[in-house]
């Protein structure tokens, strides 16, 4: 399998201009997922080391430093992947003739970031925030993800 050229990658991920067929969109999303999934698995492995209690642990724990350094890089990567997804999806929405393709293209990354924030926040404020808003956010995320996947990757139409 041949890797895409630099110009093709730039077209897919760096600009929202142009249009794309559903096979091109699926291929572009697969490329983003091929980066995101391993990065997320590494973060899940490092996440337990972010729990650092100074009353029990020494001030400097190298595993905690590594976990938080990775978190900074992971956060940047997630934001860049989200921007790339928006650019990729805007092309597909444009090919389908949707008005304001950037609005529709940004819906899934926005829903993902809100759901992630809810999952992060709720355990920290569990005494004032029950779990049901998190579950509703997850349901909304699932609906947006299914709609986006169908509209861009399965539905006929466009160029």
Buried (B, 14 or more C-beta within 10 A) or exposed (E): EEEEEEEEBEBBBEEBEEBBBBEBBBBBBEBBEEEBEEBBEEBEEBEEBEEBEEEEEEEEEEEBEEBEEBBEEBEEBBEEBBBBBBBBBBBBBBBBEBEEBBEBBBBBBBBBBEBEEBEEEBEEEEEEBEEEEBEEBBEEBEEBBEEBBEBBBEEEEBB
